[in-house]
Amino acid sequence: MDVYKHLKDIRSGLAALALAASAAALAQTPAAVSAASLPPHPPEITKFFPLSEVHKGLQGVVYTVFEGTKPEPMGVEILGVLHNALGPRQDMILARLEGTKPEYTGVVAGMSGSPVYIDGRLVGALSYRIGQFSKEPICGITPIESMMG
């Protein structure tokens, strides 16, 4: 099988999935999360959130730098887990960023590596923008288990 065709098929599938997920998220998502309601800093002690517990509807927080050097919190809603999305045993968590800034900017390359927490536990790092020209803040998260193992 042609590797490039396979990658193109995967990208097309992810784009279609992201479009469907963003439409569903917009239909179900309440008003954007206020940054004031999010923890201003990551937890002092890092505990991991297992991928086996990740499911649609979970809410969390991502810390990223929009300007300067100080990380800011933004909300994240889990849309689902894509098993073997990038290859064998290479899972990706599909999510939608929430808040005024990500609604304006969408997902940008500089956000890669931003830590994602659910219930104060590290679930992974923001690693993908879904949709090449979309400002819709749909992202892919690399699970922490994939990074540690």
HELIX and SHEET records of a PDB file:
HELIX    1   1 VAL A    3  GLN A   28  1                                  26    
HELIX    2   2 ALA A   35  SER A   37  5                                   3    
HELIX    3   3 LEU A   51  GLU A   53  5                                   3    
HELIX    4   4 THR A  100  THR A  105  1                                   6    
HELIX    5   5 ALA A  109  MET A  111  5                                   3    
HELIX    6   6 ILE A  144  MET A  148  1                                   5    
SHEET    1   A 7 GLN A  59  THR A  64  0                                        
SHEET    2   A 7 GLU A  72  LEU A  82 -1                                        
SHEET    3   A 7 MET A  92  GLU A  98 -1                                        
SHEET    4   A 7 ILE A 138  PRO A 143 -1                                        
SHEET    5   A 7 ARG A 121  ARG A 129 -1                                        
SHEET    6   A 7 PRO A 115  ILE A 118 -1                                        
SHEET    7   A 7 GLN A  59  THR A  64 -1                                        
END                                                                             
